[in-house]
Amino acid sequence: MRETAAQFEQPCLMFSGGKDSLVMVHLARKAFWPAPIPFPLLHVDTGHNFPETLELRDRLVKKIGAKLIVRTVQESIDRGRVKEEEGPNASRNMLQITTLLDALKELKADSALGGARRDEEKARAKERFFSHRDRFGQWDPRNQRPELWHIFNGRRHPGEHFRIFPLSNWTELDVWEYILMQSIEIPSMYFSHEREIVERDGVLLAKCDYISLLDGETWKRETIRFRTVGDMTCTGAIRSTAATLEEIIEEVASARVTERGARADDMRSEAAMEDRKRQGYF
Amino acid sequence: MDLLRFTTAGSVDDGKSTLIGRLLYDSRAIHQDQYEAIERASAVQGNGAINLALLTDGLRAEREQGITIDVAYRYFSTPQRKFIIADTPGHIQYTRNMVTGASTAELAIILIDARNGVLQQSRRHGFIASLLQIPHILVAINKMDLVGYSEEAYREIVADYREFVQRVDIDDVVFIPISALEGDNVVEQSDRMDWYRGPTILHHLETVKVGEGRNVVDFRFPVQYVLRPNQNFRGYAGRVVSGSIAPGEDIVVLPSGQESRVHSIVSMENDIQRARAGDSVVITVEDDIDIGRGEMIVRRRNQPQITRSIDADICWMSEQPMKTNRRWILQHTTRNVQAVVGNVIYRMNIDTLHRETADTFGLNDIGRIEFELADPLFVDAYRVNRETGSFILIDPDTNNTVAAGMIRGAAQHVPPVGRVTVMERPVSPGVVWDDLYIPREERERRQGHQAAVIWMTGLSGSGKSTIARALEKRLFEQGVRTMSIDGDHVRHGLCGDLSFSEADRTENIRRVSETARLFFEQGSITICALVSPYRQDRAYPRHIIPEGNFLEVHVDCDLDICKDRDPKGLYRKALDDEILDFTGISAPYEPPENPELLLQTHALSVEECVDRIVAMLVTQGIIQDIP
């Protein structure tokens, strides 16, 4: 993070309200303390957020005095930049890309810090800490700079920018252990609770205004928790009774499914993540 | 819990991906959805069984081509340790990937296919591991199932590779016979190789000592970022890359040389009593001095080299070949300086480990270069400090990282290999060549003959050594002071460190020439019998010995006859590819254009040859007529 602040003119920190971005904010505070975080937090809001996440976001920003910028997919739709997907599996996940790229352009951001990790998915295993994006925000897996030792090359031409992933070498378990060790507050949906859900193609989706039932589906009340908190339309829950960080760590350590395994968007095709990344997704 | 970062090298065919898949699978690091995904993909590819390699072959383009094209990182843990794998493809084109993966690794697994034995590629991987100073090497001899779990096959490969390891800089090497496919000795001990009593791969990974590569002695703190939240606070943020520091200790700032003392080491939670290698911290100092990014805080009594020119080993990583006449940006710790190539010292042929003459470096080339820098750097040799001994080169036009560099030290200004032309003999600085107390002429007068250097060149087996021995005997019997230097003999001692590459042959000739000159000055008729295949090399002794006293004898013989004679069995080995760069077979021989004497040994007896040389010596006035 310090390397980002030192090498770039206009960084920002991608903030989703999920546990990884909360860890990122915590690390940023520590990196620059006693000075404030020298760049704004950018939240790309799909409009389909869990309310708990937004509440925590606003409280945190107020507490640490950070600058928060919110850009919504709804604005992009209203301005005709993107068109809403239709059908029962409609998701704004793909639409975020346009909103994100527009926001980065508007902020003249030359770097965006993200909490993505290489253990999340195969296409991310080769991601760099400093990941180069061309003028169109695109990622070319064949045109990434080699990263050696702890030396990071953030030199760029005007218009190009970097995605920077300080947590690249962390695993999901590392994140949870760090949250426990540093007592970082996270949204309540990560902990076990009762909620109305529907099971669709093996994914448990939470009841909300943006999901309509298909024939034969019914809302059921179950004890669940979320392993990631993205867009409500595609973030799956798991059946769990883990109600404390210690229990979550135990559950993650013995888990049989990766956290992205509960996300419907990745199951669309085997190379789904790679395709999204090429277009500018995180 | 400690962390071990290791890298794996080997080609697709060595079963590298299968080994990693096996490690992840048997250590329960594979999740159910990942397993199901590869189950689906295995079915699509029609491989029949579950293909564990699919776990690691990440990108779509690679899967389609069936190869891995970049460094992929994997994570797993056992109750003992966490692991980060830098999985690098071992293909010849992918030297740069292995260098990248090796730069942060503490251990390298080198895979060898038990059926193929030690290939050039296995040596290349070992060489890169030694160049990057990876502390531990694990040689996994894979596919033991396909050689019937044979102990003999295993031992043979171990012996071969050990022989190689002695020639490079590797401290710790462990061999393990495995079958990644069947799982033998990967996680579980194999019951099919009861002759092997060592650890399994995972056991070794869990128990090998970590942290040895880290320098805990020399405190180095490259300033990364300056924190100035208000008038009362000025903190220097950075990572302690080596050594440690505590409040109250004396420091000096480079390059300005300003001295001060550490006031405090601060963090969000509390002040820190001692910051150690690897810690990212904020340091405040007692005096009000201005320090910026790219400067380095060190101890007063333990400073790095401050230099504007460095010698470094580099690995070229760009598709565009290196241009020696341009400017690069050299990024070293948090400091960027402009750099130009002062001198290409050599390029390493990493298959033969020969040092070669070079003008440029292409993708994946490795070699040594002297750089001139626009501003000073604060460096340590890479072998004592990876952090302050490493750098990258950036092309200022494309901004791409084009090379990785490992610093040997401040430049020694050594001449390039193979470029020691007759006009530029290396001269040791500070040494003056005084005339000898007893001049050669005095010695010649007393012994009754002149000194000379007879240089016999020709193919192996042409008869040089035989003629030289007979000649020396004849001269010695006549009371002539003689000395003979045989090409094979010097290879055992004086030149025992040299290979048969072009560059090393040149060095060999230079050393023999200088040795011959010492004997020449002492008054001897010095007989040198060396293949010495290159004209340019033979120009060297001719240049340093006075005209008329250097006599080049071309011992000429038909190649087929030499092959038939083959007195040392070398041609057979060369034809079997056991010897590389063998003159006449796989390396050229340039015959002399104007030798003082031509001896065609397929037409002359040894005695006749000796007669002709003696006759020449007489004609030249070097010796009196021998009755």
Interface residues (C-beta under 8 A of the other chain):
Chain A: R2 E3 A5 A6 R29 K30 A31 F32 W33 P34 A35 P36 R118 D119 K122 A123 A125 K126 P141 R142 Q144 R145 P146 E147 L148 W149 H150 I151 N153 R155 R156 H157 S168 N169 T171 L173 A255 R256 V257 T258 G261 E270 A271 E274
Chain B: H31 Q32 D33 Q34 A37 R40 A41 T56 G58 L59 R60 A61 I69 D70 V71 A72 Y73 R74 Y75 S77 K82 I84 D87 R96 N97 V99 T100 S103 T104 Q224 Y225 L227 R228 P229 F233 G235 A237 G238 R239 V241 V266 S267 M268 S280 V282 R293 M317 I329 Q331 H332 T333 T334 R386 E387 S390 F391 I392 I394 N399 N400 T401 A404
